[in-house]
C-alpha cells in the first residue's frame, strides 16, 4: 500500500513556529522532529490524515519527517524563496528559532489542539529521552543500522490499530483527494 502525503512547507513551518513558541523561543531540532512525528502519528491514528504532510523514515535516532529534516539541514542557493527560511533560523548548537512569526492560519482548531496535546505529553522530555521512547514504543520504527528505511503511512495506521480494509479505504480516499487537488491547481 505505498502512498505518500504531499508535503506542505507552510504547514511544516507554522507547526514548527508553534512548537518553538511552546518551547520558550528555541527548540532542539531533533526534539522538534520527534514532536512533529508524534503529532502526525496521533493525527493519522485519529483522523487518517497528518497534521504536517510529509514522508517518514526510520533513522538511527528514531523516526523523522524527511522534508522537515531536509529544510533544517538544507543550504539553499541565493535567490531561492522558501517560506521555511523566511521564518525559521538555521540551526545553532542543534537548536532553531523563529526569525518572524509564521502564523497558524493553515491549521484548524483541532489540529492546533492536537499539537498542544502532543507538546503537553512529550514536550518536557529531552531529545534523547524522546529517541529512547520512540525506539521502545513505536512499532513502525525499525533500526536502519546506520542507514534509513521508509515508513509507509499504512504502517503507522496499522501500528495504531487500523484494520487493513480501513487503511486501504483511507489511502484510496486520500489519493483521490490529492489527484483532484492537483487538477484544480493546474487549472
Contact map, one row per residue, 1 for C-alpha under 8 A:
1110000000000000000000000000000000000000000000000000000000000000000000000000000000000000000000000000000000000000000000000000000000000000000000000000000101000000000000010000000000000000000
1111000000000000000000000000000000000000000000000000000000000000000000000000000000000000000000000000000000000000000000000000000000000000000000000000000101000000000000000000000000000000000
1111100000000000000000000000000000000000000000000000000000000000000000000000000000000000000000000000000000000000000000000000000000000000000000000000000111000000000000000010001000000000000
0111110000000000000000000000000000000000000000000000011000000000000000000000000000000000000000000000000000000000000000000000000000000000000000000000000110000000000000000000000000000000000
0011111000000000000000000000000000000000000000000000111000000000000000000000000000000000000000000000000000000000000000000000000000000000000000000000000000000000000000000000000000000000000
0001111100000000000000000000000000000000000000000000110000000000000000000000000000000000000000000000000000000000000000000000000000000000000000000000000000000000000000000000000001000000000
0000111110000000000000000000000000000000000000000001111000000000001000000000000000000000000000000000000000000000000000000000000000000000000000000000000000000000000000000000000000000000000
0000011111110000000000000000000000000000000000000001110000000000000000000000000000000000000000000000000000000000000000000000000000000000000000000000000000000000000000000000000000000000000
0000001111111000000000000000000000000000000000000000000000000000000000000000000000110000000000000000000000000000000000000000000000000000000000000000000000000000000000000000000000000000000
0000000111111100000000000000000000000000000000000000000000000000000000000000000000110000000000000000000001000000000000000000000000000000000000000000000000000000000000000000000000000000000
0000000111111110000000000000000000000000000000000011100000000000000000000000000000000000000000000000000101100000000000000000000000000000000000000000000000000000000000000000000000000000000
0000000111111111000000000000000000000000000000000001100000000000000100000000000000010000000000000000000000000000000000000000000000000000000000000000000000000000000000000000000000000000000
0000000011111111100000000000000000000000000000000000000000000000000000000000000000110011000000000000010000000000000000000000000000000000000000000000000000000000000000000000000000000000000
0000000001111111110000000000000000000000000000000000000000000000000000000000000000000000000000000000011101000000000000000000000000000000000000000000000000000000000000000000000000000000000
0000000000111111111000000000000000010000000000000001000000000000000000000000000000000000000000000000000100000000001000000000000000000000000000000000000000000000000000000000000000000000000
0000000000011111111100000000000100010000000000000000000000000000000000000000000000000000000000000000000000000000000000000000000000000000000000000000000000000000000000000000000000000000000
0000000000001111111110000000000000000000000000000000000000000000000000000000000000000001000000001100111000000000000000000000000000000000000000000000000000000000000000000000000000000000000
0000000000000111111111000000000000000000000000000000000000000000000000000000000000000000000000000000000100000000000000000000000000000000000000000000000000000000000000000000000000000000000
0000000000000011111111100010000100000000000000000000000000000000000000000000000000000000000000000000000000000000001000100000000000000000000000000000000000000000000000000000000000000000000
0000000000000001111111111110000000000000000000000000000000000000000000000000000000000000000000011100000000000000000000000000000000000000000000000000000000000000000000000000000000000000000
0000000000000000111111111100000000000000000000000000000000000000000000000000000000000000000000000000000000000000000000000000000000000000000000000000000000000000000000000000000000000000000
0000000000000000011111111000000000000000000000000000000000000000000000000000000000000000000000000000000000000000000000100000000000000000000000000000000000000000000000000000000000000000000
0000000000000000001111111110000000000000000000000000000000000000000000000000000000000000000000000000000000000000000000000010000000000000000000000000000000000000000000000000000000000000000
0000000000000000000111111110000000000000000000000000000000000000000000000000000000000000000000000000000000000000000000000000000000000000000000000000000000000000000000000000000000000000000
0000000000000000000111111110000000000000000000000000000000000000000000000000000000000000000000001100000000000000000000000000000000000000000000000000000000000000000000000000000000000000000
0000000000000000000110111111000000000000000000000000000000000000000000000000000000000000000000111100000000000000000000000000000000000000000000000000000000000000000000000000000000000000000
0000000000000000001100111111101100000000000000000000000000000000000000000000000000000000000000111000000000000000000000000000000000000000000000000000000000000000000000000000000000000000000
0000000000000000000000000111111100000000000000000000000000000000000000000000000000000000000001110000000000000000000000000000001000000000000000000000000000000000000000000000000000000000000
0000000000000000000000000011111110000000000000000000000000000000000000010000000000000000001001110000000000000000000000000000000000000000000000000000000000000000000000000000000000000000000
0000000000000000000000000001111111000000000000000000000000000000000000000000000000000000000001000000000000000000000000000000001000000000000000000000000000000000000000000000000000000000000
0000000000000000000000000011111111100000000000000000000000000000000000000000000000000000000000000000000000000000000000000000011001000000000000000000000000000000000000000000000000000000000
0000000000000001001000000011111111110000000000000000000000000000000000000000000000000000000000000000000000000000000000000000000000000000000000000000000000000000000000000000000000000000000
0000000000000000000000000000111111111000000000000000000000000001100110000000000000000000000000000000000000000000000000000000000000000000000000000000000000000000000000000000000000000000000
0000000000000000000000000000011111111100000000000000000000000111000000000000000000000000000000000000000000000000000000000000001001100000000000000000000000000000000000000000000000000000000
0000000000000000000000000000001111111110000000000000000000000000000000000000000000000000000000000000000000000000000001100110000000000000000000000000000000000000000000000000000000000000000
0000000000000011000000000000000111111111000000000001000000000000100000000000000000000000000000000000000000000000000000000000000000000000000000000000000000000000000000000000000000000000000
0000000000000000000000000000000011111111100000000000000000000011100000000000000000000000000000000000000000000000000000000000000000000000000000000000000000000000000000000000000000000000000
0000000000000000000000000000000001111111110000000000000000000000000000000000000000000000000000000000000000000000000001000000000000000000000000000000000000000000000000000000000000000000000
0000000000000000000000000000000000111111111000000110000000000000000000000000000000000000000000000000000000000000011001000000000000000000000000000000000000000000000000000000000000000000000
0000000000000000000000000000000000011111111100001111100000000000000000000000000000000000000000000000000000000000000000000000000000000000000000000000000000000000000000000000000000000000000
0000000000000000000000000000000000001111111110000100000000000000000000000000000000000000000000000000000000000000000000000000000000000000000000000000000000010000000000000000000000000000000
0000000000000000000000000000000000000111111111000100000000000000000000000000000000000000000000000000000000000000010000000000000000000000000000000000000000000000000000000000000000000000000
0000000000000000000000000000000000000011111111111110000000000000000000000000000000000000000000000000000000000010010000000000000000000000000000000000000000000000000000000000000000000000000
0000000000000000000000000000000000000001111111111100000000000000000000000000000000000000000000000000000000000000000000000000000000000000000000000000000000011000000000000000000000000000000
0000000000000000000000000000000000000000111111110000000000000000000000000000000000000000000000000000000000000000000000000000000000000000000000000000000000011001110000000000000000000000000
0000000000000000000000000000000000000000011111110000000000000000000000000000000000000000000000000000000000000000000000000000000000000000000000000000000000000000000000000000000000000000000
0000000000000000000000000000000000000000001111111100000000000000000000000000000000000000000000000000000000000000000000000000000000000000000000000000000000000000000000000000000000000000000
0000000000000000000000000000000000000000001111111100000000000000000000000000000000000000000000000000000000000000000000000000000000000000000000000000000000001000000000000100000000000000000
0000000000000000000000000000000000000001001100111110100000000000000000000000000000000000000000000000000000000000000000000000000000000000000000000000000000000000000000000000000000000000000
0000000000000000000000000000000000000011111100111111100000000000000000000000000000000000000000000000000000000000000000000000000000000000000000000000000000000000000000000000000000000000000
0000000000100000000000000000000000000011001000001111100000000000000000000000000000000000000000000000000000000010000000000000000000000000000000000000000000000000000000000000000000000000000
0000001100110010000000000000000000010001000000000111110000000000000000000000000000000000000000000000000000000000000000000000000000000000000000000000000000000000000000000000000000000000000
0000111100110000000000000000000000000001000000001111111000000000000000000000000000000000000000000000000000000000000000000000000000000000000000000000000000000000000000000000000000000000000
0001111100000000000000000000000000000000000000000001111100000000111100000000000000000000000000000000000000000000000000000000000000000000000000000000000000000000000000000000000000000000000
0001101000000000000000000000000000000000000000000000111110000000111000000000000000000000000000000000000000000000000000000000000000000000000000000000011100000000000000000000000000000000000
0000000000000000000000000000000000000000000000000000011111000011110000000000000000000000000000000000000000000000000000000000000000000000000000000000011110000000000000000000000000000000000
0000000000000000000000000000000000000000000000000000001111100011110000000000000000000000000000000000000000000000000000000000000000000000000000000001111000000000000000000000000000000000000
0000000000000000000000000000000000000000000000000000000111111111000000000000000000000000000000000000000000000000000000000000000000000000000011110001111000000000000000000000000000000000000
0000000000000000000000000000000000000000000000000000000011111111000000000000000000000000000000000000000000000000000000000000000000000000000000110111100000000000000000000000000000000000000
0000000000000000000000000000000000000000000000000000000001111100000000000000000000000000000000000000000000000000000000000000000000000000000000111111000000000000000000000000000000000000000
0000000000000000000000000000000000000000000000000000000001111110000000000000000000000000000000000000000000000000000000000000000000100010000000000000000000000000000000000000000000000000000
0000000000000000000000000000000001000000000000000000000001111111000000000000000000000000000000000000000000000000000000000000000000100110000010100000000000000000000000000000000000000000000
0000000000000000000000000000000001001000000000000000000111101111100000000000000000000000000000000000000000000000000000000000000000000100000010000000000000000000000000000000000000000000000
0000000000000000000000000000000011001000000000000000000111100111110010000000000000000000000000000000000000000000000000000000000000000000000000000000000000000000000000000000000000000000000
0000000000000000000000000000000010011000000000000000011110000011111110000000000000000000000000000000000000000000000000000000000000000000000000000000000000000000000000000000000000000000000
0000000000000000000000000000000000000000000000000000011110000001111111000000000000000000000000000000000000000000000000000000000000000000000000000000000000000000000000000000000000000000000
0000001000000000000000000000000000000000000000000000011000000000111111100000000000000000000000000000000000000000000000000000000000000000000000000000000000000000000000000000000000000000000
0000000000010000000000000000000010000000000000000000010000000000111111110000000000000000000000000000000000000000000000000000000000000000000000000000000000000000000000000000000000000000000
0000000000000000000000000000000010000000000000000000000000000001111111111000000000000000000000000000000000000000000000000000000000000000000000000000000000000000000000000000000000000000000
0000000000000000000000000000000000000000000000000000000000000000011111111100000000000000000000000000000000000000000000000000000000000000000000000000000000000000000000000000000000000000000
0000000000000000000000000000000000000000000000000000000000000000001111111100000000010000000000000000000000000000000000000000000000000000000000000000000000000000000000000000000000000000000
0000000000000000000000000000100000000000000000000000000000000000000111111100000000000000011000000000000000000000000000000000000000000000000000000000000000000000000000000000000000000000000
0000000000000000000000000000000000000000000000000000000000000000000011111110000000000000011000000000000000000000000000000000000000000000000000000000000000000000000000000000000000000000000
0000000000000000000000000000000000000000000000000000000000000000000001111111000000000000000000000000000000000000000000000000000000000000000000000000000000000000000000000000000000000000000
0000000000000000000000000000000000000000000000000000000000000000000000001111100000000000000000000000000000000000000000000000000000000000000000000000000000000000000000000000000000000000000
0000000000000000000000000000000000000000000000000000000000000000000000000111110100000000000000000000000000000000000000000000000000000000000000000000000000000000000000000000000000000000000
0000000000000000000000000000000000000000000000000000000000000000000000000011111100000000000000000000000000000000000000000000000000000000000000000000000000000000000000000000000000000000000
0000000000000000000000000000000000000000000000000000000000000000000000000001111100000000000000000000000000000000000000000000000000000000000000000000000000000000000000000000000000000000000
0000000000000000000000000000000000000000000000000000000000000000000000000000111110000000000000000000000000000000000000000000000000000000000000000000000000000000000000000000000000000000000
0000000000000000000000000000000000000000000000000000000000000000000000000001111111000000000000000000000000000000000000000000000000000000000000000000000000000000000000000000000000000000000
0000000000000000000000000000000000000000000000000000000000000000000000000000001111101000000000000000000000000000000000000000000000000000000000000000000000000000000000000000000000000000000
0000000000000000000000000000000000000000000000000000000000000000000000000000000111111100000000000000000000000000000000000000000000000000000000000000000000000000000000000000000000000000000
0000000011001000000000000000000000000000000000000000000000000000000000000000000011111110000000000000000000000000000000000000000000000000000000000000000000000000000000000000000000000000000
0000000011011000000000000000000000000000000000000000000000000000000000100000000001111111000000000000000000000000000000000000000000000000000000000000000000000000000000000000000000000000000
0000000000000000000000000000000000000000000000000000000000000000000000000000000011111111110000000000000000000000000000000000000000000000000000000000000000000000000000000000000000000000000
0000000000000000000000000000000000000000000000000000000000000000000000000000000001111111000000000011000000000000000000000000000000000000000000000000000000000000000000000000000000000000000
0000000000001000000000000000000000000000000000000000000000000000000000000000000000111111100000000111110000000000000000000000000000000000000000000000000000000000000000000000000000000000000
0000000000001000100000000000000000000000000000000000000000000000000000000000000000011111110000011111000000000000000000000000000000000000000000000000000000000000000000000000000000000000000
0000000000000000000000000000000000000000000000000000000000000000000000000000000000001011111000011110000000000000000000000000000000000000000000000000000000000000000000000000000000000000000
0000000000000000000000000000000000000000000000000000000000000000000000011000000000001001111100011000000000000000000000000000000000000000000000000000000000000000000000000000000000000000000
0000000000000000000000000000100000000000000000000000000000000000000000011000000000000000111111111000000000000000000000000000000000000000000000000000000000000000000000000000000000000000000
0000000000000000000000000000000000000000000000000000000000000000000000000000000000000000011111110000000000000000000000000000000000000000000000000000000000000000000000000000000000000000000
0000000000000000000000000000000000000000000000000000000000000000000000000000000000000000001111100000000000000000000000000000000000000000000000000000000000000000000000000000000000000000000
0000000000000000000000000001110000000000000000000000000000000000000000000000000000000000001111110000000000000000000000000000000000000000000000000000000000000000000000000000000000000000000
0000000000000000000000000111100000000000000000000000000000000000000000000000000000000000001111111000000000000000000000000000000000000000000000000000000000000000000000000000000000000000000
0000000000000000000100000111100000000000000000000000000000000000000000000000000000000001111101111100000000000000000000000000000000000000000000000000000000000000000000000000000000000000000
0000000000000000100100001110000000000000000000000000000000000000000000000000000000000001111000111110000000000000000000000000000000000000000000000000000000000000000000000000000000000000000
0000000000000000100100001100000000000000000000000000000000000000000000000000000000000011100000011111100000000000000000000000000000000000000000000000000000000000000000000000000000000000000
0000000000000000000000000000000000000000000000000000000000000000000000000000000000000111100000001111100000000000000000000000000000000000000000000000000000000000000000000000000000000000000
0000000000000000000000000000000000000000000000000000000000000000000000000000000000000111000000000111110000000000000000000000000000000000000000000000000000000000000000000000000000000000000
0000000000000000100000000000000000000000000000000000000000000000000000000000000000000010000000000111111000000000000000000000000000000000000000000000000000000000000000000000000000000000000
0000000000001100100000000000000000000000000000000000000000000000000000000000000000000010000000000001111100000000000000000000000000000000000000000000000000000000000000000000000000000000000
0000000000000100100000000000000000000000000000000000000000000000000000000000000000000000000000000000111110000000000000000000000000000000000000000000000000000000000000000000000000000000000
0000000000100110010000000000000000000000000000000000000000000000000000000000000000000000000000000000011111100000000000000000000000000000000000000000000000000000000000000000000000000000000
0000000000000000000000000000000000000000000000000000000000000000000000000000000000000000000000000000001111110000000000000000000000000000000000000000000000000000000000000000000000000000000
0000000001100100000000000000000000000000000000000000000000000000000000000000000000000000000000000000000111110000000000000000000000000000000000000000000000000000000000000000000000000000000
0000000000100000000000000000000000000000000000000000000000000000000000000000000000000000000000000000000111111111000000000000000000000000000000000000000000000000000000000000000000000000000
0000000000000000000000000000000000000000000000000000000000000000000000000000000000000000000000000000000011111111000000000000000000000000000000000000000000000000000000000000000000000000000
0000000000000000000000000000000000000000000000000000000000000000000000000000000000000000000000000000000000111111100000000000000000000000000000000000000000000000000000000000000000000000000
0000000000000000000000000000000000000000000000000000000000000000000000000000000000000000000000000000000000111111110000000000000000000000000000000000000000000000000000000000000000000000000
0000000000000000000000000000000000000000001000000010000000000000000000000000000000000000000000000000000000111111111000000000000000000000000000000000000000000000000000000000000000000000000
0000000000000000000000000000000000000000000000000000000000000000000000000000000000000000000000000000000000111111111100000000000000000000000000000000000000000000000000000000000000000000000
0000000000000000000000000000000000000000000000000000000000000000000000000000000000000000000000000000000000001111111110000000000000000000000000000000000000000000000000000000000000000000000
0000000000000000000000000000000000000010011000000000000000000000000000000000000000000000000000000000000000000111111111000000000000000000000000000000000000000000000000000000000000000000000
0000000000000010001000000000000000000010000000000000000000000000000000000000000000000000000000000000000000000011111111100000000000000000000000000000000000000000000000000000000000000000000
0000000000000000000000000000000000000000000000000000000000000000000000000000000000000000000000000000000000000001111111110000000000000000000000000000000000000000000000000000000000000000000
0000000000000000000000000000000000000000000000000000000000000000000000000000000000000000000000000000000000000000111111111000000000000000000000000000000000000000000000000000000000000000000
0000000000000000000000000000000000100110000000000000000000000000000000000000000000000000000000000000000000000000011111111110000000000000000000000000000000000000000000000000000000000000000
0000000000000000001001000000000000100000000000000000000000000000000000000000000000000000000000000000000000000000001111111111000000000000000000000000000000000000000000000000000000000000000
0000000000000000000000000000000000000000000000000000000000000000000000000000000000000000000000000000000000000000000111111111000000000000000000000000000000000000000000000000000000000000000
0000000000000000000000000000000000000000000000000000000000000000000000000000000000000000000000000000000000000000000011111111000000000000000000000000000000000000000000000000000000000000000
0000000000000000000000000000000000100000000000000000000000000000000000000000000000000000000000000000000000000000000001111111100001000000000000000000000000000000000000000000000000000000000
0000000000000000000000100000000000100000000000000000000000000000000000000000000000000000000000000000000000000000000001111111110000000000000000000000000000000000000000000000000000000000000
0000000000000000000000000000000000000000000000000000000000000000000000000000000000000000000000000000000000000000000000111111110000000000000000000000000000000000000000000000000000000000000
0000000000000000000000000000000000000000000000000000000000000000000000000000000000000000000000000000000000000000000000000111111111000000000000000000000000000000000000000000000000000000000
0000000000000000000000000000001000000000000000000000000000000000000000000000000000000000000000000000000000000000000000000011111111000000000000000000000000000000000000000000000000000000000
0000000000000000000000000001011001000000000000000000000000000000000000000000000000000000000000000000000000000000000000000000111111100000000000000000000000000000000000000000000000000000000
0000000000000000000000000000000000000000000000000000000000000000000000000000000000000000000000000000000000000000000000000000111111110000000000000000000000000000000000000000000000000000000
0000000000000000000000000000000000000000000000000000000000000000000000000000000000000000000000000000000000000000000000000000111111111000000000000000000000000000000000000000000000000000000
0000000000000000000000000000001001000000000000000000000000000000000000000000000000000000000000000000000000000000000000000100111111111100000000000000000000000000000000000000000000000000000
0000000000000000000000000000000001000000000000000000000000001100000000000000000000000000000000000000000000000000000000000000001111111110000000000000000000000000000000000000000000000000000
0000000000000000000000000000000000000000000000000000000000000000000000000000000000000000000000000000000000000000000000000000000111111111000000000000000000000000000000000000000000000000000
0000000000000000000000000000000000000000000000000000000000000000000000000000000000000000000000000000000000000000000000000000000011111111100000000000000000000000000000000000000000000000000
0000000000000000000000000000000000000000000000000000000000000110000000000000000000000000000000000000000000000000000000000000000001111111110010000000000000000000000000000000000000000000000
0000000000000000000000000000000000000000000000000000000000001100000000000000000000000000000000000000000000000000000000000000000000111111110010000000000000000000000000000000000000000000000
0000000000000000000000000000000000000000000000000000000000000000000000000000000000000000000000000000000000000000000000000000000000011111110000000000000000000000000000000000000000000000000
0000000000000000000000000000000000000000000000000000000000000000000000000000000000000000000000000000000000000000000000000000000000001111111000000000000000000000000000000000000000000000000
0000000000000000000000000000000000000000000000000000000000000000000000000000000000000000000000000000000000000000000000000000000000000111111110000000000000000010000000000000000000000000000
0000000000000000000000000000000000000000000000000000000000000000000000000000000000000000000000000000000000000000000000000000000000000000111111000000000000000010000000000000000000000000000
0000000000000000000000000000000000000000000000000000000000000000000000000000000000000000000000000000000000000000000000000000000000000000011111000000001000110010000000000000000000000000000
0000000000000000000000000000000000000000000000000000000001000110000000000000000000000000000000000000000000000000000000000000000000000110011111100000001000000000000000000000000000000000000
0000000000000000000000000000000000000000000000000000000001000000000000000000000000000000000000000000000000000000000000000000000000000000001111110000100000000000000000000000000000000000000
0000000000000000000000000000000000000000000000000000000001110100000000000000000000000000000000000000000000000000000000000000000000000000000011111000000000000000000000000000000000000000000
0000000000000000000000000000000000000000000000000000000001110000000000000000000000000000000000000000000000000000000000000000000000000000000001111111100000000000000000000000000000000000000
0000000000000000000000000000000000000000000000000000000000010000000000000000000000000000000000000000000000000000000000000000000000000000000000111111000000000000000000000000000000000000000
0000000000000000000000000000000000000000000000000000000000110000000000000000000000000000000000000000000000000000000000000000000000000000000000011111000000000000000000000000000000000000000
0000000000000000000000000000000000000000000000000000000000110000000000000000000000000000000000000000000000000000000000000000000000000000000000011111100000000000000000000000000000000000000
0000000000000000000000000000000000000000000000000000000011110000000000000000000000000000000000000000000000000000000000000000000000000000000000011111110000000000000000000000000000000000000
0000000000000000000000000000000000000000000000000000000011100000000000000000000000000000000000000000000000000000000000000000000000000000000001010011111000000000000000000000000000000000000
0000000000000000000000000000000000000000000000000000001111000000000000000000000000000000000000000000000000000000000000000000000000000000000000000001111100000000000000000000000000000000000
0000000000000000000000000000000000000000000000000000001111000000000000000000000000000000000000000000000000000000000000000000000000000000000110000000111110110000000000000000000000000000000
1111000000000000000000000000000000000000000000000000001100000000000000000000000000000000000000000000000000000000000000000000000000000000000000000000011111110000000000000000000000000000000
0011000000000000000000000000000000000000000000000000000100000000000000000000000000000000000000000000000000000000000000000000000000000000000000000000001111111000000000000000000000000000000
1110000000000000000000000000000000000000000000000000000000000000000000000000000000000000000000000000000000000000000000000000000000000000000000000000000111111100000000100010000000000000000
0000000000000000000000000000000000000000000000000000000000000000000000000000000000000000000000000000000000000000000000000000000000000000000100000000001111111110000000000000000000000000000
0000000000000000000000000000000000000000100110000000000000000000000000000000000000000000000000000000000000000000000000000000000000000000000100000000001111111111000000000000000000000000000
0000000000000000000000000000000000000000000110010000000000000000000000000000000000000000000000000000000000000000000000000000000000000000000000000000000011111111110000100000000000000000000
0000000000000000000000000000000000000000000000000000000000000000000000000000000000000000000000000000000000000000000000000000000000000000000000000000000001111111111100100000000000000000000
0000000000000000000000000000000000000000000000000000000000000000000000000000000000000000000000000000000000000000000000000000000000000000011100000000000000111111110000000000000000000000000
0000000000000000000000000000000000000000000010000000000000000000000000000000000000000000000000000000000000000000000000000000000000000000000000000000000000011111110000000000000000000000000
0000000000000000000000000000000000000000000010000000000000000000000000000000000000000000000000000000000000000000000000000000000000000000000000000000000000001111111000000000000000000000000
0000000000000000000000000000000000000000000010000000000000000000000000000000000000000000000000000000000000000000000000000000000000000000000000000000000000001111111101100000000000000000000
0000000000000000000000000000000000000000000000000000000000000000000000000000000000000000000000000000000000000000000000000000000000000000000000000000000000000100111111100000000000000000000
0000000000000000000000000000000000000000000000000000000000000000000000000000000000000000000000000000000000000000000000000000000000000000000000000000000000000100011111110000000000000000000
0000000000000000000000000000000000000000000000000000000000000000000000000000000000000000000000000000000000000000000000000000000000000000000000000000000000000000001111111000000000000000000
0000000000000000000000000000000000000000000000000000000000000000000000000000000000000000000000000000000000000000000000000000000000000000000000000000000000000000011111111100000000000000000
0000000000000000000000000000000000000000000000000000000000000000000000000000000000000000000000000000000000000000000000000000000000000000000000000000000001001100011111111110000000000000000
1000000000000000000000000000000000000000000000000000000000000000000000000000000000000000000000000000000000000000000000000000000000000000000000000000000000000000000111111111000000000000000
0000000000000000000000000000000000000000000000000000000000000000000000000000000000000000000000000000000000000000000000000000000000000000000000000000000000000000000011111111100000000000000
0000000000000000000000000000000000000000000000010000000000000000000000000000000000000000000000000000000000000000000000000000000000000000000000000000000000000000000001111111110000000000000
0010000000000000000000000000000000000000000000000000000000000000000000000000000000000000000000000000000000000000000000000000000000000000000000000000000001000000000000111111111000000000000
0000000000000000000000000000000000000000000000000000000000000000000000000000000000000000000000000000000000000000000000000000000000000000000000000000000000000000000000011111111100000000000
0000000000000000000000000000000000000000000000000000000000000000000000000000000000000000000000000000000000000000000000000000000000000000000000000000000000000000000000001111111110000000000
0000000000000000000000000000000000000000000000000000000000000000000000000000000000000000000000000000000000000000000000000000000000000000000000000000000000000000000000000111111111000000000
0010000000000000000000000000000000000000000000000000000000000000000000000000000000000000000000000000000000000000000000000000000000000000000000000000000000000000000000000011111111100000000
0000000000000000000000000000000000000000000000000000000000000000000000000000000000000000000000000000000000000000000000000000000000000000000000000000000000000000000000000001111111110000000
0000000000000000000000000000000000000000000000000000000000000000000000000000000000000000000000000000000000000000000000000000000000000000000000000000000000000000000000000000111111111000000
0000010000000000000000000000000000000000000000000000000000000000000000000000000000000000000000000000000000000000000000000000000000000000000000000000000000000000000000000000011111111100000
0000000000000000000000000000000000000000000000000000000000000000000000000000000000000000000000000000000000000000000000000000000000000000000000000000000000000000000000000000001111111110000
0000000000000000000000000000000000000000000000000000000000000000000000000000000000000000000000000000000000000000000000000000000000000000000000000000000000000000000000000000000111111111000
0000000000000000000000000000000000000000000000000000000000000000000000000000000000000000000000000000000000000000000000000000000000000000000000000000000000000000000000000000000011111111100
0000000000000000000000000000000000000000000000000000000000000000000000000000000000000000000000000000000000000000000000000000000000000000000000000000000000000000000000000000000001111111110
0000000000000000000000000000000000000000000000000000000000000000000000000000000000000000000000000000000000000000000000000000000000000000000000000000000000000000000000000000000000111111111
0000000000000000000000000000000000000000000000000000000000000000000000000000000000000000000000000000000000000000000000000000000000000000000000000000000000000000000000000000000000011111111
0000000000000000000000000000000000000000000000000000000000000000000000000000000000000000000000000000000000000000000000000000000000000000000000000000000000000000000000000000000000001111111
0000000000000000000000000000000000000000000000000000000000000000000000000000000000000000000000000000000000000000000000000000000000000000000000000000000000000000000000000000000000000111111
0000000000000000000000000000000000000000000000000000000000000000000000000000000000000000000000000000000000000000000000000000000000000000000000000000000000000000000000000000000000000011111
